Amino acid sequence: MDIFGFLIDLIQAGLGNLGAYLAYYGQRVLLVDLDPQANATSCLKIDPQKIRGSTYEVLIGAGSVQQYVLNNPRMKLSILPSSRHLAGGEVELVSELARESRLKNALAPIADRYDYILIDCPPSLGLLTLNGLVAARDGVIIPVQCEYLALEGLSHLSDTLERVRGALFQELKVRGVVLTMFDVRTNLSNDVVQEVRKYFPTSVFSSVIPRTVRLAEAPSFGQPISQYAPSSTGAQAYAALAREVLDGDGIHIPDLQV
């Protein structure tokens, strides 16, 4: 099965944190970093300047996914990293045939090796993000920050997904909405939670990711929150989110201390 992570302005390495906990709970996980900013790559302490190949080479047909996947035995997690070359990848793909399906076709030969494939996309709707959407077999996970401006983007995002369904991938669906950057001290955060749950009445995950110093610090140390501060409130929130995802797939994981 594949889960597609659609990350919009999420600065706390959310996909890496979710992937780390899915792996912790025994799942075979591949992160695909499709964002030129390479946040998911940096989260695992990988220097984009020193890798031999990345999603860029895969998208332009210069190599296979198998050639460039890196494995972290300690976290039982794999990643197809990003690199600075990916920033120009969209321009190079414009004239290619089936350009929106490059990632989907590249992942097909290795899909059965993993229980979850998580794809980290750029925040803008370009060819890179379209490749991620078309590759999403089991749906889009949408993070929404608990801030006012995030609410304004929800309708635009829904329109975008409808256009992609109509033009490229009719089966595209929203797997779930994750509320992030929640600050219990502010009324605004609580208001955003209520509004998002009205907008997506059946799709919002129960787990809410708080705004914490530990979550903000972890990427700078090249670690997911499960490694950097496993007893923190942020870590417990991502652990709960991973269990919620697994429950949705019929895989029950007890609520144990992680």
Secondary structure, 3 states (H helix, E strand, C coil): CCCEECCCCCCCCHHHHHHHHHHHCCCCEEEEECCCCCHHHHHCCCCCCCCCCCHHHHHCCCCCHHHHCEEECCCCEEEECCCHHHHHHHHHHCCCCCHHHHHHHHHHHHHHHCCEEEEECCCCCCHHHHHHHHCCCCCEEEEEECCHHHHHHHHHHHHHHHHHHHHCCCCCCEEEEEEEEECCCCHHHHHHHHHHHHHCCCCEEEEEEECCHHHHHHHHHCCCHHHHCCCCHHHHHHHHHHHHHHHHCCCCCCCCCC
